[in-house]
């Protein structure tokens, strides 16, 4: 796999992150030519500015980490992130609405997908697989597909568990090839990342992207 770096979104989404952390993230992304860097909305403008003309996507999160916000708030977050230079938006869907049996998640995703696509941006929807049964994962994927999501993403990193190979395989079985899958949460080894890619993941969101690249080079001298 000669393009392993192009599966990786280097990510920092912890509360204690600093500007120095962001500088390192940007530098490593440029050195390794990762497909993207994922940062909180606060840092989007800086990352966009510092990446200049690099072929690296600026990714940020909306409704993070629980998706509790109402749709109007998420819409405002989306518009602001796009204005500041985000190329891709990772939306935490309304978990509370889904678990209440409401149709609201589809309505909300569709509204935000429309905004993203009008601005030629990519929308990924975080369904937080740790809290879903296999049948609920299947249902969540179909909701995201019907609402116009470009990717379905496993996790925020704030749940009891993150990406699982069996969940990725199920998601790939359900979703058409036109919709991508982003695995995230707890991906710290090259072997695990490779298993997720082989199961169907198109993106790997990880805070260990640099270490994964070093492990890939050792495995592929």
C-alpha positions in Angstrom: 0.0 0.0 0.0 2.1 2.9 -1.3 -0.4 5.6 -0.5 -1.0 4.8 3.2 -0.4 8.4 4.1 -3.5 9.4 2.0 -5.7 7.3 4.3 -4.6 9.3 7.4 -6.3 12.3 9.0 -4.0 13.6 11.7 -6.2 14.6 14.6 -6.0 16.7 17.8 -9.3 17.1 19.6 -8.3 17.2 23.2 -9.2 20.0 25.6 -5.6 20.7 26.7 -4.2 21.1 23.2 -2.0 24.1 22.6 -0.8 26.2 19.7 2.4 24.3 19.8 0.5 21.1 19.3 -1.2 22.6 16.3 2.2 23.7 14.9 3.5 20.1 15.2 0.3 18.7 13.6 0.7 21.1 10.6 4.4 20.4 10.2 4.0 16.6 10.3 1.0 16.7 7.9 3.1 18.6 5.4 6.1 16.3 5.8 4.0 13.2 5.4 1.4 14.6 3.1 -1.5 13.3 5.1 -4.9 13.5 3.4 -6.1 15.9 6.1 -5.7 17.4 9.6 -8.7 17.5 12.0 -8.8 20.2 14.6 -11.4 22.0 16.7 -13.2 24.9 15.0 -11.1 27.4 17.0 -8.0 26.4 15.1 -9.4 26.1 11.5 -8.4 29.6 10.4 -4.8 29.1 11.5 -4.5 25.7 9.9 -6.0 26.8 6.6 -3.6 29.7 6.6 -0.5 27.7 7.5 -1.2 24.8 5.0 -1.3 27.4 2.2 -1.5 25.5 -1.1 -0.8 22.0 0.3 -3.0 19.2 -0.9 -4.2 18.6 2.6 -7.8 18.9 3.7 -8.7 21.1 6.7 -11.2 19.0 8.7 -13.2 20.2 11.8 -16.0 19.0 14.0 -19.6 20.2 14.4 -21.7 19.5 17.4 -18.8 17.9 19.1 -18.6 15.7 21.1 -22.2 14.7 21.9 -24.3 16.2 19.2 -26.6 17.8 21.8 -26.9 21.1 20.1 -30.1 22.0 18.2 -30.0 22.2 14.4 -29.8 26.0 14.2 -26.6 25.9 16.4 -25.1 23.2 14.2 -26.0 25.1 11.1 -24.3 28.3 12.5 -21.2 26.2 13.4 -21.1 24.8 9.9 -21.3 28.1 8.2 -18.7 29.6 10.4 -16.3 26.7 9.9 -16.7 26.9 6.1 -16.1 30.7 6.2 -12.9 30.1 8.2 -11.6 27.6 5.6 -12.8 24.1 6.6 -12.9 21.7 3.6 -14.5 18.8 5.4 -16.9 18.9 8.4 -17.4 16.0 10.8 -20.9 16.3 12.3 -21.9 14.5 15.5 -25.4 13.5 14.7 -28.2 13.9 17.2 -27.7 10.8 19.2 -30.4 11.7 21.7 -33.0 12.1 18.9 -31.9 8.7 17.3 -32.2 6.8 20.5 -35.6 8.5 21.1 -36.8 7.0 17.8 -37.2 10.4 16.1 -36.8 11.2 12.4 -34.9 14.4 13.4 -31.3 13.0 12.6 -32.1 12.6 8.9 -33.7 16.1 8.7 -30.7 17.7 10.5 -28.1 15.9 8.4 -30.0 16.8 5.2 -30.0 20.5 6.1 -26.2 20.5 6.8 -25.4 18.4 3.8 -27.1 20.9 1.6 -25.1 23.8 3.1 -21.8 21.8 2.7 -22.5 20.7 -0.9 -23.6 24.2 -2.0 -20.1 25.3 -0.8 -18.4 22.2 -2.3 -17.5 20.9 1.1 -17.5 17.3 2.3 -19.8 16.2 5.1 -18.9 13.2 7.4 -21.5 12.1 10.0 -20.3 10.6 13.3 -22.8 8.0 14.5 -20.8 6.9 17.6 -20.9 3.2 17.0 -20.0 2.4 20.7 -23.6 3.1 21.6 -25.2 1.2 18.7 -26.1 -2.4 18.1 -25.3 -4.0 14.7 -28.9 -3.4 13.6 -28.7 0.3 14.8 -25.4 0.7 12.9 -27.2 -0.5 9.8 -30.1 1.8 10.4 -27.8 4.8 11.1 -25.8 4.2 7.9 -29.0 4.2 5.8 -30.2 7.4 7.5 -26.8 9.1 6.6 -27.0 7.8 3.1 -30.6 9.0 2.5 -29.7 12.4 4.0 -26.8 13.1 1.7 -23.7 12.4 3.8 -20.5 11.9 2.0 -18.9 9.7 4.7 -20.1 7.9 7.8 -17.7 8.0 10.7 -17.5 5.7 13.7 -16.5 7.7 16.7 -15.7 10.9 18.5 -13.1 9.4 20.8 -15.2 10.3 23.8 -17.2 7.0 24.0 -16.2 3.9 25.9 -14.8 2.4 22.7 -13.8 3.6 19.2 -13.4 1.9 15.8 -13.9 -1.8 15.5 -13.1 -4.0 12.5 -16.5 -5.7 12.6 -18.3 -2.4 12.6 -16.4 -1.1 9.6 -17.1 -4.4 7.8 -20.8 -4.0 8.5 -20.8 -0.3 7.5 -19.1 -1.2 4.2 -21.7 -4.0 3.6 -24.5 -1.5 4.0 -23.2 1.6 2.3 -22.7 2.0 -1.4 -19.1 2.6 -2.7 -19.9 6.3 -3.3 -20.1 6.9 0.4 -16.9 6.8 2.3 -16.2 5.4 5.8 -14.0 7.1 8.3 -12.7 4.9 11.2 -11.7 6.9 14.3 -11.2 6.3 18.0 -8.3 4.3 19.5 -6.4 3.7 16.3 -2.8 3.6 17.6 -1.0 0.8 15.7 -0.3 0.2 12.0 -1.6 -3.3 12.1 -5.0 -2.1 13.5 -5.2 0.7 10.9 -4.5 -1.8 8.2 -7.2 -4.2 9.4 -9.7 -1.3 9.3 -8.7 -0.3 5.8 -9.0 -3.9 4.6 -12.4 -4.1 6.2 -13.5 -1.1 4.2 -12.3 2.2 5.8 -11.4 5.0 3.4 -10.1 7.3 6.1 -8.3 6.8 9.4 -8.7 9.5 11.9 -6.0 9.3 14.5 -3.8 11.3 16.9 -1.0 8.8 16.1 -0.7 9.5 12.4 3.1 10.1 12.6 3.8 6.9 14.5 1.6 5.0 12.1 3.7 6.3 9.2 6.9 5.3 10.9 5.5 1.8 11.5 4.4 1.6 7.8 7.9 2.4 6.7 9.4 -0.3 8.9 6.8 -2.8 7.5 7.5 -1.6 3.9 11.2 -1.0 3.6 
